[in-house]
Amino acid sequence: MNRDFQEIQVIFDSGRRREEVGLLAVSGSTTLFEYAPSWQGKGIELAPFHLPVSRRSFRFDSAKLVGSVPGLCADSLPDGWGMLIMDRIFMGRGVRRHNISALDRLAYLGDHAMGALCYHPSSDDDRCIEAVDLGATAQEAYRLYEGKIEEASGLLARIGGSPGGARPKALIGISADGASFVSGQALLPAGFSHWLVKFSGPKASHLRPLGPYEGILEYLYLQAAREAGIQVPEFRLITDDHGLRHIAVRRFDRPAGEERLHVATAFGLLHADYQLPSLDYQELLRVAWSLTRDISQVREQFRRAAFNLLAVNRDDHAKNHGYLMAPDGSWRLSPAYDLTFSEGPGGEHWTSFLGEGRHPTSSALRELAELSSIPAREAEAIIAQVAEALERFPALCREWKVPLRHVRPIMERMREVRI
């Protein structure tokens, strides 16, 4: 491998048509991106803030980019779990971790990145469809996650190498009756749809204190968010043959058949470091308006801010705010995802409320609304709806038999936030 210069072609695949977007290259400490003239002629903005299509060529200091590539492509790269899987695959090929470049990783993803972007030439192996035993796959994933095994099986490598986030997870296809599962990266058999499954831990640990209740808790958070008026993806719990319940979320970047939608995150659009507390909700409300020019999307972003504050979801880093682009180039917020109880880094939100990350209050929400031209009456109604949805949360936990030792600290933190 030539480590001094690498380049890769960026392709847009809508599922119906493939088009060249441009060329990405890394030369020494410089990252270069150049749009294809044909894509410039379309005028569709994939990354309007840092790669506006009105310009042809871009040059970046690689050290100033997370992952050394611009956010448009960095959004394709996994983090946490997906990166662990990918590292093990490269190590199995004799490539040490410090020698794996971002373009090596993009080439490995090839046609199987999340969203609509693809990368060529691809080092991707043929990814055939095969049946998935969720229980066995979940057990293998956690053994790998905990360092008890060194290499992933071929199946886990295929279905686990793309998703972001820290928890072990996989991309699978689920049949319409919910009874059959297949590897879900490629085109699926008739009657199957694309889902992301997050595996619950078989037992509590210092890394995963909720253990087997992880999936149930996220399920209840998604249910509360839906009752609070937030757009969420279709979701369900899947019980494996070991009795563990795993949360499954239908992929919104693969809505039906072969269709693929372009997905971006606040990290990718803004070049906001998701590994640091680098965002404020005021900025996200501005992004919602700038991208969509739709006040209903600004209200939706405000509703999510209210939920994350009142529900103590402090894992609200830059990768956990998503956006979808329609085929005509228009934008909207993606369905909300990764909603669950989280204390955040050092007890703070990754995304602050007007500069306050540790002790934000509902007064910060009201000020955010005012600064974003959301009328006070609408803001109060949104906050009230979120609070009402969360009032039912303890009863849902009792219904699902979540142990009090898990529920009590969550409710204590929720009460503290509302003071």
C-alpha positions in Angstrom: 0.0 0.0 0.0 1.2 3.5 -0.8 0.7 5.5 2.3 1.9 8.7 0.7 -1.0 9.0 -1.7 -4.4 7.3 -1.8 -7.6 8.1 -3.7 -11.1 6.7 -3.9 -14.2 7.4 -6.0 -17.3 8.5 -4.2 -20.5 7.2 -5.8 -24.2 8.1 -5.1 -26.4 5.0 -5.3 -30.2 5.8 -5.0 -31.0 2.1 -5.6 -32.3 3.0 -9.1 -29.3 4.8 -10.4 -25.6 5.1 -9.7 -23.8 8.5 -10.3 -20.3 9.7 -9.6 -20.1 12.4 -6.9 -16.4 13.0 -7.0 -12.9 11.9 -6.0 -11.5 11.8 -2.5 -7.7 11.7 -2.0 -5.2 11.9 0.8 -1.7 13.0 0.0 0.6 13.2 3.0 -1.0 15.5 5.5 -3.5 17.0 3.0 -7.0 15.7 2.2 -8.5 16.7 -1.2 -12.0 16.4 -2.6 -13.2 17.3 -6.1 -16.7 17.1 -7.4 -17.4 15.4 -10.7 -18.6 17.9 -13.3 -21.8 15.8 -13.8 -22.6 16.1 -10.1 -21.9 19.8 -10.0 -24.4 20.1 -12.9 -27.1 18.5 -10.9 -26.7 21.1 -8.2 -27.7 18.8 -5.4 -26.1 19.6 -2.1 -24.9 16.5 -0.1 -22.8 18.6 2.3 -23.8 22.2 1.9 -21.9 23.8 4.8 -18.3 22.5 4.1 -18.5 21.1 0.6 -20.9 23.4 -1.3 -21.4 22.1 -4.8 -20.8 25.6 -6.2 -17.1 24.9 -5.7 -15.2 22.2 -7.6 -12.2 21.5 -5.4 -11.5 21.5 -1.7 -8.3 21.1 0.3 -8.1 20.3 4.0 -5.4 19.8 6.6 -6.0 16.1 7.4 -5.1 16.5 11.1 -8.0 18.9 11.5 -10.6 16.5 10.2 -12.0 13.7 12.4 -10.8 10.6 10.6 -8.8 12.7 8.2 -11.6 12.9 5.7 -14.4 15.5 5.2 -17.7 14.9 7.1 -19.5 13.9 3.9 -17.4 10.7 3.9 -16.5 10.5 7.5 -20.2 9.9 8.2 -19.8 6.6 6.4 -17.2 5.4 8.8 -18.3 3.5 11.9 -17.2 4.2 15.4 -17.0 2.1 18.5 -18.4 -1.4 17.7 -18.2 -1.1 13.9 -14.6 0.1 14.2 -13.7 -2.8 16.4 -15.0 -5.3 13.9 -13.2 -3.6 11.1 -9.9 -3.5 13.0 -10.1 -7.2 13.6 -10.8 -7.9 10.0 -7.8 -5.9 8.8 -5.6 -7.5 11.5 -6.7 -10.9 10.1 -5.4 -9.7 6.8 -2.0 -8.8 8.3 -2.6 -5.0 8.5 -1.9 -3.4 11.9 -4.3 -0.9 13.2 -2.0 2.1 12.9 -1.5 1.3 9.2 -5.3 1.3 8.4 -6.2 4.6 6.7 -9.6 6.1 6.4 -9.6 5.4 2.7 -8.8 1.7 3.4 -11.9 1.6 5.6 -14.1 3.3 3.0 -12.8 0.9 0.4 -13.7 -2.0 2.7 -17.3 -0.6 3.1 -17.6 -0.3 -0.6 -21.3 -0.5 -1.6 -22.4 -1.3 2.0 -22.0 1.9 3.8 -25.0 3.4 5.6 -27.0 5.9 3.5 -26.6 6.3 -0.3 -22.8 6.8 -0.7 -20.5 4.0 -2.0 -16.8 3.9 -2.5 -14.8 2.5 -5.4 -12.5 0.7 -6.0 -13.8 -1.5 -3.2 -11.9 -4.1 -1.3 -15.2 -5.6 -0.2 -15.5 -9.4 -0.3 -18.6 -10.9 -1.9 -21.4 -10.5 0.8 -23.9 -13.3 0.2 -27.2 -13.5 2.0 -27.4 -16.2 4.7 -29.6 -17.0 7.6 -28.8 -15.4 11.0 -29.2 -17.1 14.4 -29.7 -14.0 16.6 -29.0 -15.7 19.8 -25.7 -17.2 18.7 -24.7 -14.0 16.9 -25.4 -11.9 20.0 -23.3 -14.2 22.2 -20.4 -14.1 19.7 -20.7 -10.3 19.5 -20.4 -9.9 23.3 -17.5 -12.3 23.5 -15.7 -10.2 20.9 -16.7 -6.9 22.6 -15.4 -8.1 26.0 -12.1 -9.4 24.5 -12.8 -13.0 25.1 -12.2 -13.9 21.4 -9.9 -12.2 18.9 -11.7 -12.6 15.6 -15.2 -12.2 14.3 -16.8 -14.9 12.2 -17.4 -14.2 8.6 -21.1 -13.6 9.3 -20.5 -11.2 12.1 -17.9 -9.4 10.1 -20.4 -8.9 7.3 -23.4 -7.7 9.4 -21.5 -5.8 12.1 -18.9 -3.7 10.4 -20.9 -0.7 9.3 -23.0 0.6 12.2 -21.8 3.3 14.5 -22.2 3.5 18.3 -20.5 1.6 21.1 -22.9 -1.3 21.7 -22.6 -4.6 19.7 -25.1 -4.5 16.9 -25.8 -5.9 13.4 -27.6 -5.0 10.2 -30.1 -7.7 9.3 -33.1 -8.4 7.2 -36.3 -9.4 9.0 -39.2 -11.2 7.3 -42.7 -9.6 7.3 -43.9 -12.1 10.0 -40.8 -11.3 12.2 -39.8 -14.9 12.4 -36.9 -15.1 10.0 -33.6 -13.2 9.9 -30.9 -12.9 7.2 -27.7 -11.0 6.8 -28.9 -7.5 5.8 -26.2 -5.6 3.9 -27.1 -6.7 0.4 -30.4 -6.8 -1.5 -32.9 -8.8 0.6 -35.2 -11.6 -0.4 -38.8 -10.7 -1.2 -40.8 -10.0 2.0 -37.8 -8.9 4.0 -36.9 -5.4 5.2 -33.8 -3.7 6.5 -33.3 -3.4 10.3 -30.6 -2.6 12.8 -30.4 -4.8 15.9 -28.6 -3.8 19.1 -27.7 -6.7 21.2 -28.5 -6.6 24.9 -25.7 -7.9 27.2 -26.2 -11.4 28.7 -25.3 -10.0 32.1 -24.6 -6.7 33.8 -21.0 -5.4 33.7 -19.1 -2.2 34.4 -19.3 -1.4 30.7 -22.9 -2.3 30.3 -24.6 -2.0 33.8 -28.1 -2.6 32.4 -27.1 -6.0 31.0 -30.2 -7.9 29.7 -32.4 -4.9 30.2 -30.6 -2.6 27.7 -33.0 -3.5 24.9 -36.1 -3.1 27.0 -35.0 0.3 28.3 -34.4 1.7 24.8 -37.7 0.2 23.7 -39.5 2.1 26.5 -37.6 5.3 25.7 -38.6 5.1 22.0 -42.2 4.5 23.1 -42.1 7.5 25.4 -40.6 9.6 22.6 -43.3 8.6 20.2 -46.0 9.5 22.8 -44.2 12.8 23.2 -44.8 13.5 19.5 -41.3 12.8 18.2 -40.9 11.0 14.9 -39.2 7.7 15.6 -38.5 4.8 13.3 -40.5 1.5 13.5 -39.1 -0.5 16.4 -39.6 -3.8 18.1 -38.1 -6.2 20.7 -36.8 -9.5 19.5 -36.4 -12.3 22.0 -33.7 -14.8 21.1 -33.6 -18.5 22.0 -31.7 -17.6 25.2 -34.5 -15.4 26.4 -32.6 -12.1 25.8 -34.6 -9.2 24.4 -32.8 -7.1 21.7 -34.0 -3.8 20.4 -34.5 -3.7 16.6 -35.0 -0.5 14.7 -36.1 -0.3 11.1 -33.5 1.4 8.9 -34.7 4.7 7.6 -31.9 4.9 4.9 -33.4 1.8 3.3 -37.1 2.6 3.1 -38.3 0.0 0.6 -36.9 -2.4 -1.9 -33.7 -1.2 -3.5 -34.2 2.4 -2.5 -31.4 4.2 -0.7 -31.5 7.6 0.9 -28.6 9.9 1.7 -28.1 10.3 5.5 -26.0 12.9 7.2 -25.3 13.7 10.9 -24.6 17.0 12.6 -21.0 15.7 12.8 -20.7 15.2 9.1 -22.5 18.4 8.1 -20.8 20.7 10.6 -17.5 19.0 11.0 -18.4 19.0 14.7 -16.2 16.5 16.7 -18.5 13.8 18.1 -15.8 12.8 20.5 -16.0 16.1 22.3 -18.9 18.2 23.6 -18.8 20.4 20.5 -22.5 21.4 19.8 -25.2 23.5 21.3 -29.0 23.0 20.7 -29.2 26.6 19.5 -26.9 25.6 16.7 -29.0 22.5 15.9 -32.1 24.6 15.7 -30.4 26.9 13.2 -29.2 23.9 11.2 -32.8 22.6 11.1 -34.0 25.9 9.6 -31.0 26.3 7.3 -31.3 22.8 5.8 -35.1 22.5 5.6 -36.6 26.0 5.5 -39.5 24.4 7.3 -40.6 25.7 10.8 -42.2 22.4 11.6 -38.7 20.8 11.4 -37.4 23.5 13.8 -40.2 22.6 16.2 -39.3 18.9 15.8 -35.7 19.6 16.7 -36.9 21.7 19.7 -39.1 18.7 20.8 -36.1 16.4 20.7 -34.1 18.9 22.8 -36.9 18.9 25.4 -37.0 15.1 25.4 -33.3 14.7 25.8 -33.2 17.1 28.7 -36.2 15.8 30.6 -35.5 12.1 29.9 -31.8 12.5 30.8 -30.6 11.3 27.5 -27.2 12.9 27.6 -25.6 10.7 24.9 -26.7 13.5 22.4 -23.3 13.9 20.6 -23.0 15.1 17.1 -23.5 11.7 15.5 -26.8 11.3 17.2 -28.5 14.1 15.4 -29.5 12.9 11.9 -30.8 14.3 8.6 -32.3 12.7 5.5 -32.1 14.0 2.0 -34.9 13.2 -0.4 -34.2 12.3 -4.1 -35.0 15.9 -5.1 -32.3 17.2 -2.8 -34.6 18.5 -0.1 -33.8 17.8 3.6 -35.7 16.8 6.7 -34.7 15.5 10.1 -34.2 11.8 10.2 -36.4 9.8 12.7 -34.9 10.1 16.2 -32.5 7.3 17.2 -30.2 6.2 20.1 -32.7 7.4 22.7 -32.1 6.0 26.2 -31.0 6.9 29.6 -27.4 8.2 29.7 -25.5 10.2 32.2 -23.2 11.5 29.4 -19.5 12.4 29.7 -18.8 13.4 33.3 -22.5 13.8 33.9 -23.0 16.4 31.1 -24.8 16.5 27.8 -22.6 16.2 24.8 -24.8 18.9 23.3 -25.3 21.9 25.6 -28.4 24.1 26.2 -27.2 27.7 25.6 -23.8 26.7 26.9 -25.0 24.7 29.9 -24.3 21.0 29.8 -24.3 19.8 33.4 -27.4 21.5 34.9 -29.7 22.6 32.1 -33.3 23.4 33.1 -36.6 24.0 31.4 -35.9 27.7 31.5 -33.1 27.1 29.0 -35.6 25.3 26.7 -37.9 28.4 26.9 -35.1 30.7 26.0 -34.1 28.4 23.1 -37.6 28.5 21.8 -37.6 32.3 21.9 -34.3 32.5 20.1 -35.6 30.2 17.4 -38.9 32.1 16.8 -41.0 29.3 18.3 -44.0 31.1 20.1 -44.1 30.7 23.9 -47.5 28.9 23.7 -46.1 26.3 21.3 -43.0 25.8 23.4 -45.0 25.3 26.6 -47.3 22.8 24.8 -44.3 20.8 23.6 -42.6 20.7 27.0 -45.9 19.7 28.6 -46.4 16.9 26.1 -42.9 15.5 26.7 -43.3 15.7 30.5 -46.6 13.9 30.3 -45.2 11.1 28.2 -42.4 10.7 30.7 -44.8 10.6 33.7 -45.9 7.2 32.4 -42.4 5.8 32.2 -42.3 4.2 35.7 -45.5 2.3 35.0 -44.1 1.0 31.8 -40.9 -0.2 33.6 -43.1 -2.0 36.1 -45.1 -3.6 33.3 -41.9 -4.8 31.6 -40.5 -6.0 35.0 -37.4 -3.8 34.8 -35.7 -4.1 38.3 -36.2 -1.2 40.7 -32.4 -0.9 41.0 -32.3 0.2 37.4 -35.5 2.3 37.5 -34.9 4.3 40.7 -31.7 6.2 39.6 -33.3 7.1 36.3 -36.4 8.5 38.0 -34.3 10.4 40.5 -32.3 12.0 37.7 -35.5 12.9 35.8 -36.9 14.6 38.9 -33.7 16.6 39.4 -33.9 17.9 35.9 -37.4 19.1 36.3 -36.7 21.2 39.4 
